[in-house]
Amino acid sequence: MKHRILFLLFLSFSSISVSQVYEIGFSVGGTNYVGDIGSTKYIQPNQLAGNLFFKYNYNPRIAFRGTYSYLPIKGSDADADTPFRIDRDLPSFSNTIHELAVGMEYNFYEYDISSSAKSWTPYLLFEFAAFNYAGISGQEDADASGDIDTTEYQYAQKTKFAVPIGIGFKSLLSGAFAFAFETKIRYTFVDDLDTISGSNRALKIEGNGNDWYVFTGASLIYTFGRPSCYAQGF
């Protein structure tokens, strides 16, 4: 009995270890920022952005993934959609975010491009991300009066964390290639993505909440491995 159990465990482990599907690909799309300046719309891409990703399909419903993203952001009260910000008319800001994220895709339907009946599905995306950006590291001659501070600031590259969630749709394109459309919304734990900077000056916008950034784009995906079966579970 002991040998039989060990044999069954070996067969189960072997089927899991050799029967996975792997995917690599890239996305091209746009980013937008939501915070204390400019538009408050969550999906309004205004900067060209992209990413590279690798996926490990555990079974037809679950895929684990890692992603590197290049995400420029900008904002201006000239593009605002509220009277207060339009009247305030602050100048534009820009920043560049480099992000590494790991997470999981959950497919609404079983997904397997080797089967015509399972070659497309919408999905949800849950990730944890670390991102790097230029932020305020210090200040001189601080003036605490009013909501807008025109103090001298020092800058440094910062690395912080965000909680991205997203939704997408993916489908077979041809052969081993698939495509996807995806929107990922990131909530950050910082409020200085939107610092307006000049050669020697800065304008820090003090708000009531932390900043968000959003990526919306299309992906080209190449699948390799053994698409006819997956590990069981979930």
Solvent accessible surface area in square Angstrom, and as a share of the most:
residue,aa,sasa,rsa
1,M,164,0.73
2,K,147,0.62
3,H,151,0.67
4,R,161,0.59
5,I,86,0.44
6,L,94,0.47
7,F,117,0.49
8,L,101,0.50
9,L,110,0.55
10,F,126,0.53
11,L,84,0.42
12,S,59,0.38
13,F,136,0.57
14,S,32,0.21
15,S,57,0.37
16,I,62,0.31
17,S,57,0.37
18,V,90,0.52
19,S,3,0.02
20,Q,4,0.02
21,V,4,0.02
22,Y,63,0.24
23,E,2,0.01
24,I,80,0.40
25,G,15,0.14
26,F,92,0.38
27,S,4,0.03
28,V,79,0.46
29,G,18,0.18
30,G,9,0.08
31,T,0,0.00
32,N,4,0.02
33,Y,10,0.04
34,V,10,0.06
35,G,14,0.13
36,D,17,0.09
37,I,0,0.00
38,G,0,0.00
39,S,17,0.11
40,T,52,0.30
41,K,107,0.46
42,Y,94,0.36
43,I,98,0.50
44,Q,73,0.32
45,P,66,0.42
46,N,68,0.35
47,Q,47,0.21
48,L,139,0.69
49,A,7,0.05
50,G,16,0.15
51,N,7,0.04
52,L,115,0.57
53,F,13,0.05
54,F,91,0.38
55,K,3,0.01
56,Y,67,0.26
57,N,4,0.02
58,Y,46,0.17
59,N,7,0.04
60,P,27,0.17
61,R,77,0.28
62,I,3,0.01
63,A,0,0.00
64,F,79,0.33
65,R,14,0.05
66,G,27,0.26
67,T,6,0.03
68,Y,83,0.32
69,S,0,0.00
70,Y,98,0.37
71,L,0,0.00
72,P,15,0.10
73,I,0,0.00
74,K,81,0.34
75,G,11,0.10
76,S,16,0.10
77,D,0,0.00
78,A,83,0.64
79,D,94,0.49
80,A,14,0.11
81,D,60,0.31
82,T,45,0.26
83,P,105,0.66
84,F,136,0.57
85,R,36,0.13
86,I,92,0.47
87,D,120,0.62
88,R,56,0.20
89,D,94,0.49
90,L,19,0.10
91,P,76,0.48
92,S,68,0.44
93,F,7,0.03
94,S,80,0.52
95,N,19,0.10
96,T,48,0.28
97,I,0,0.00
98,H,75,0.33
99,E,0,0.00
100,L,117,0.58
101,A,3,0.02
102,V,97,0.56
103,G,19,0.18
104,M,53,0.24
105,E,0,0.00
106,Y,79,0.30
107,N,1,0.00
108,F,88,0.36
109,Y,114,0.43
110,E,71,0.32
111,Y,8,0.03
112,D,13,0.07
113,I,24,0.12
114,S,68,0.44
115,S,34,0.22
116,S,109,0.70
117,A,91,0.71
118,K,78,0.33
119,S,14,0.09
120,W,121,0.42
121,T,0,0.00
122,P,36,0.23
123,Y,1,0.01
124,L,61,0.30
125,L,1,0.00
126,F,95,0.40
127,E,12,0.06
128,F,110,0.46
129,A,0,0.00
130,A,32,0.25
131,F,1,0.00
132,N,41,0.21
133,Y,0,0.00
134,A,36,0.28
135,G,0,0.00
136,I,18,0.09
137,S,68,0.44
138,G,26,0.25
139,Q,87,0.39
140,E,97,0.44
141,D,131,0.68
142,A,63,0.49
143,D,75,0.39
144,A,106,0.82
145,S,75,0.48
146,G,71,0.68
147,D,115,0.60
148,I,68,0.35
149,D,19,0.10
150,T,77,0.45
151,T,6,0.03
152,E,52,0.23
153,Y,17,0.06
154,Q,70,0.31
155,Y,90,0.34
156,A,43,0.34
157,Q,115,0.51
158,K,48,0.20
159,T,84,0.49
160,K,79,0.33
161,F,106,0.44
162,A,0,0.00
163,V,67,0.39
164,P,0,0.00
165,I,95,0.48
166,G,12,0.12
167,I,99,0.50
168,G,9,0.09
169,F,71,0.30
170,K,1,0.00
171,S,17,0.11
172,L,59,0.29
173,L,100,0.50
174,S,74,0.48
175,G,64,0.62
176,A,35,0.27
177,F,88,0.37
178,A,0,0.00
179,F,57,0.24
180,A,2,0.02
181,F,115,0.48
182,E,11,0.05
183,T,20,0.11
184,K,0,0.00
185,I,42,0.22
186,R,0,0.00
187,Y,69,0.26
188,T,0,0.00
189,F,116,0.48
190,V,16,0.09
191,D,37,0.19
192,D,13,0.07
193,L,0,0.00
194,D,1,0.01
195,T,12,0.07
196,I,16,0.08
197,S,70,0.45
198,G,51,0.49
199,S,113,0.73
200,N,115,0.59
201,R,118,0.43
202,A,7,0.05
203,L,23,0.11
204,K,48,0.21
205,I,5,0.02
206,E,88,0.40
207,G,30,0.29
208,N,170,0.87
209,G,43,0.41
210,N,48,0.25
211,D,0,0.00
212,W,75,0.26
213,Y,0,0.00
214,V,0,0.00
215,F,1,0.00
216,T,39,0.23
217,G,12,0.11
218,A,45,0.35
219,S,11,0.07
220,L,66,0.33
221,I,1,0.01
222,Y,90,0.34
223,T,8,0.05
224,F,80,0.34
225,G,46,0.44
226,R,132,0.48
227,P,44,0.28
228,S,86,0.56
229,C,57,0.34
230,Y,20,0.08
231,A,2,0.02
232,Q,148,0.66
233,G,46,0.44
234,F,165,0.69
